[in-house]
Every structure is written in C-alpha cells, then in structure tokens.
C-alpha cells in the first residue's frame, strides 16, 4: 500500500432495537442508538449526530494544521453544527432525501489576524476538510459561518 493512503475502519455489533456497539482502534466501545421517538432506547447519540460531531472534529484537525502551514495565529477555537433531516425519507417516503437537507456550521475563532488572512484560512479549510467535502459532494446545503470570538 502507498504511504499516501490512510485506511480507517470500525467494527460494529447490533445489540437490540436500533442500537449498535461500535469499536474503533483500541478505544473503548461506544453505543449508537436513536431517541425513543425513533424507536431507540436513547442510550447514545445516533449515527447522524456522530456525523455532525465528525464535521466539528474534522475542522478541529484541519484548522490548526492549515493555520500552522500559513503561520496563522489563534488562541481559541470552537464549533457548533446543526443539521436538518426530513424523517419521512428515513421512513421510506419516495422523493425525500434520507440524509441532511441542510447543515449549519459555525466556527468561532479568537485571532488578531486580518480579515483577508481569516478568509484565506476559511477557504483552505473548506477545500481540504474531508467530512465537509463529503457533505458538500452529497449536495447537502451547507451554510458555514466563521466569526471572531
């Protein structure tokens, strides 16, 4: 395998209802479940909530990585994401997407850098963030907002 290829993997076991126990590398197992309103026991976040958290985490990797490349200084960084899903698609209604219809993503950053440098960081992160690009290429309506702390 090429040194430029990264493989990622997870192992999951269905337990009951709509719940799975998931294992990634050597980390503690974690539960994915649905709220009671969707047939679950509400014992863990659902897969789409993990995806929204993955977007936050991916930006939390890419922003510092690219900022370092740009010699861009910041002292605080936080994220908030919120997606909208039409559950009729999940329940099998034809013509309704089963994934996010839209997703709002907010970055709050404390920096003394110029607006131009901040915009350059935002553009580079959008171009290189794998989870963001996965969602964008799935044609999810992404609304991204960067603001200063």
C-alpha positions as CSV (number, residue, x, y, z in Angstrom):
1,X,0.0,0.0,0.0
2,X,1.1,3.5,-0.8
3,X,2.5,5.7,2.1
4,X,0.0,8.3,0.9
5,X,-3.1,6.2,1.6
6,X,-4.8,6.2,5.0
7,X,-7.2,3.3,5.9
8,X,-9.8,3.8,8.6
9,X,-12.0,1.1,10.0
10,X,-14.7,0.4,12.6
11,X,-16.3,-2.8,13.8
12,X,-19.9,-2.7,15.0
13,X,-22.3,-5.2,16.6
14,X,-26.1,-4.8,16.6
15,X,-27.4,-5.4,20.2
16,X,-31.1,-4.9,20.0
17,X,-33.8,-2.5,18.6
18,X,-31.9,0.1,16.6
19,X,-28.7,0.1,18.8
20,X,-25.1,-0.9,17.9
21,X,-21.9,-1.1,19.9
22,X,-19.0,0.2,17.9
23,X,-15.3,-0.2,18.2
24,X,-12.6,1.9,16.6
25,X,-8.9,1.0,17.0
26,X,-8.1,0.4,20.7
27,X,-10.6,2.9,22.1
28,X,-13.5,2.0,24.5
29,X,-16.6,0.7,22.7
30,X,-19.4,3.3,22.2
31,X,-23.1,2.9,21.7
32,X,-25.1,4.4,18.8
33,X,-28.8,4.5,19.4
34,X,-31.9,6.5,18.5
35,X,-34.1,8.6,20.7
36,X,-37.3,6.8,21.9
37,X,-39.4,8.8,19.3
38,X,-37.4,7.0,16.6
39,X,-37.6,3.5,18.1
40,X,-34.5,3.6,20.2
41,X,-33.6,3.4,23.9
42,X,-31.8,6.8,23.8
43,X,-28.6,5.2,25.2
44,X,-26.2,7.0,22.8
45,X,-26.0,9.5,20.0
46,X,-27.5,8.4,16.7
47,X,-25.3,8.0,13.6
48,X,-26.2,11.4,12.1
49,X,-25.3,13.1,15.4
50,X,-21.9,11.4,15.2
51,X,-21.6,12.7,11.6
52,X,-22.3,16.3,12.8
53,X,-19.7,15.8,15.6
54,X,-17.3,14.4,12.9
55,X,-17.6,17.6,11.0
56,X,-16.7,19.6,14.1
57,X,-13.8,17.3,14.8
58,X,-12.6,17.4,11.2
59,X,-12.5,21.2,11.3
60,X,-10.7,20.9,14.7
61,X,-7.9,19.0,12.9
62,X,-7.8,21.0,9.6
63,X,-7.9,24.5,11.1
64,X,-4.8,24.1,13.3
65,X,-3.0,22.1,10.6
66,X,-3.6,24.7,7.9
67,X,-3.1,27.6,10.3
68,X,0.4,26.2,11.1
69,X,1.2,26.0,7.4
70,X,0.1,29.6,7.0
71,X,1.8,30.9,10.2
72,X,-1.7,32.0,11.2
73,X,-2.0,32.6,15.0
74,X,-5.2,32.0,17.0
75,X,-5.8,31.4,20.7
76,X,-9.3,29.9,20.9
77,X,-11.4,27.8,18.6
78,X,-14.9,26.3,18.9
79,X,-17.6,24.8,16.7
80,X,-21.3,24.4,16.6
81,X,-23.2,22.3,13.9
82,X,-26.8,21.7,13.4
83,X,-28.3,19.6,10.6
84,X,-31.9,19.2,9.4
85,X,-33.3,15.9,8.3
86,X,-36.7,15.1,6.9
87,X,-37.5,11.8,8.7
88,X,-40.1,10.9,6.0
89,X,-37.2,9.9,3.8
90,X,-35.8,7.6,6.6
91,X,-39.3,6.0,6.8
92,X,-39.3,5.2,3.1
93,X,-41.2,8.0,1.5
94,X,-40.1,8.3,-2.1
95,X,-38.5,11.5,-3.3
96,X,-37.3,12.7,0.1
97,X,-33.6,12.5,0.8
98,X,-32.5,10.3,3.7
99,X,-29.5,12.5,4.5
100,X,-29.3,16.0,5.7
101,X,-31.3,18.6,3.8
102,X,-29.2,21.3,5.3
103,X,-26.4,21.8,7.8
104,X,-25.3,25.0,9.5
105,X,-21.7,25.0,10.7
106,X,-20.2,27.8,12.8
107,X,-16.6,28.4,13.7
108,X,-15.7,30.8,16.4
109,X,-12.1,31.8,16.5
110,X,-10.1,34.2,18.5
111,X,-7.4,35.8,16.4
112,X,-5.7,39.1,15.7
113,X,-5.1,38.1,12.1
114,X,-6.6,40.3,9.3
115,X,-10.0,39.6,7.7
116,X,-8.1,38.7,4.5
117,X,-6.0,36.1,6.3
118,X,-9.0,34.7,8.1
119,X,-10.8,34.3,4.8
120,X,-7.8,32.6,3.3
121,X,-7.8,30.1,6.2
122,X,-11.5,29.5,5.8
123,X,-11.2,28.9,2.1
124,X,-8.2,26.5,2.5
125,X,-10.0,24.6,5.3
126,X,-13.2,24.3,3.2
127,X,-11.1,22.9,0.3
128,X,-9.3,20.3,2.4
129,X,-11.7,19.1,5.1
130,X,-12.7,15.5,4.2
131,X,-16.0,15.5,6.1
132,X,-17.1,18.9,4.8
133,X,-16.3,17.9,1.3
134,X,-18.2,14.6,1.7
135,X,-21.3,16.5,2.7
136,X,-20.8,19.1,0.0
137,X,-20.4,16.5,-2.7
138,X,-23.6,14.8,-1.4
139,X,-25.3,18.1,-2.2
140,X,-26.2,18.9,1.4
141,X,-27.0,22.7,1.6
142,X,-24.0,23.8,3.8
143,X,-24.1,27.1,5.5
144,X,-20.8,28.0,7.1
145,X,-20.3,30.9,9.3
146,X,-16.9,32.0,10.7
147,X,-16.9,34.6,13.4
148,X,-14.4,36.2,15.7
149,X,-14.6,35.4,19.5
